[in-house]
Amino acid sequence: MGVDVKSERTLGLVGSILGLVGGFTGVIPYVGALSGSLSLVGAILILVALKGIGDKLGDERPFRYYLYSIVVAFVGVILALILVVIGVLSMANASIAWGEPLRHPMGYFGAGMLIFGFLAFVAVLIIGVYFAKQAWEAMYEITGVDAFQSTAKWLWWGALTAIILVGFILLLVASIYQIIGFANLPEELETTPMNTAS
């Protein structure tokens, strides 16, 4: 028996496009707040789409994993920013007091916080992308749309190589495959034993 996922398909497609546009416009000065809003709206639309598909097919894995990735990314970025701000302020205080930040223990503390902030950001990126990868692999399993499997693959390799900048190109490829995945998603899906695996 088929289930209608037309509205979820549309929500996922629009959300994926908004996420991609938000990622691109984030580098334009004075547009950062708008891009953050676009990315947030896109992520919410994708979550709603995955929730609807999961409910209709009896498999909550895509929604659950994607939600985990968003929560990890949000909490992790906030933590990383706090560490970076503490580092910058500590180094500034040491610089004001001693003229050179690394001649005072507070300067070393600040440098350490900057390093920890960077490492926390990288760790969060990898953990968040791992959960997103799991979500897209589950989408491939329950829908049979190959582009979702490609999304998972390119997303994972993009996150692992982001430190050498080539990863950002791979993340762009993953975003394009995600859009293709929702565009290729049939308006009606069959419920099969594979769909109901959890």
RAPE-V26698 format. One record per residue. N is the residue number from 1. PSI is psi in whole degrees, 0 to 359 (NA if undefined). OMEGA is omega as a letter, one per 20 degrees, with the letter a starting at -180 (NA if undefined). Layout:
N&PSI&OMEGA  N&PSI&OMEGA
This chain:
1&134&a  2&150&r  3&142&a  4&120&r  5&26&a  6&314&a  7&322&r  8&321&r  9&314&a  10&315&r  11&316&r  12&321&a  13&312&r  14&317&r  15&320&r  16&320&r  17&317&r  18&320&r  19&319&r  20&315&r  21&319&r  22&322&r  23&322&r  24&317&a  25&351&r  26&338&a  27&356&a  28&126&r  29&144&r  30&2&r  31&358&a  32&317&a  33&320&r  34&317&a  35&322&r  36&320&r  37&318&r  38&316&r  39&319&r  40&314&r  41&318&r  42&315&r  43&321&r  44&317&r  45&320&r  46&318&r  47&315&r  48&319&r  49&314&a  50&323&r  51&314&r  52&315&r  53&316&r  54&317&r  55&318&a  56&330&a  57&359&r  58&33&r  59&108&a  60&0&a  61&312&a  62&314&r  63&312&a  64&312&a  65&321&a  66&322&r  67&316&r  68&317&a  69&321&r  70&316&a  71&314&r  72&315&a  73&315&a  74&308&a  75&318&a  76&319&r  77&320&r  78&314&r  79&314&r  80&318&r  81&320&r  82&315&r  83&319&r  84&316&r  85&317&r  86&317&r  87&313&a  88&315&r  89&320&r  90&317&r  91&323&r  92&317&r  93&318&r  94&323&r  95&318&r  96&317&a  97&324&a  98&0&r  99&331&r  100&119&a  101&324&a  102&15&r  103&6&a  104&143&r  105&328&r  106&327&r  107&319&r  108&320&r  109&315&r  110&317&r  111&320&r  112&319&r  113&322&r  114&317&r  115&315&r  116&321&r  117&317&r  118&314&r  119&322&r  120&320&r  121&315&r  122&316&a  123&317&r  124&318&r  125&313&a  126&316&a  127&315&r  128&318&r  129&327&r  130&314&r  131&321&r  132&320&r  133&316&r  134&321&r  135&315&a  136&328&r  137&320&r  138&322&r  139&320&r  140&317&a  141&320&a  142&342&a  143&336&a  144&9&r  145&114&a  146&328&a  147&332&r  148&324&r  149&320&r  150&322&r  151&313&a  152&315&a  153&310&a  154&326&r  155&315&a  156&312&a  157&327&r  158&317&r  159&319&a  160&333&a  161&10&a  162&331&a  163&334&r  164&21&r  165&330&r  166&335&r  167&330&a  168&328&r  169&319&r  170&324&r  171&325&r  172&317&r  173&318&r  174&319&r  175&321&r  176&318&r  177&326&r  178&316&r  179&315&r  180&321&r  181&312&r  182&325&r  183&325&a  184&355&a  185&124&r  186&153&r  187&343&r  188&130&r  189&144&r  190&138&r  191&120&a  192&169&r  193&328&r  194&327&a  195&329&a  196&8&r  197&142&r  198&NA&NA
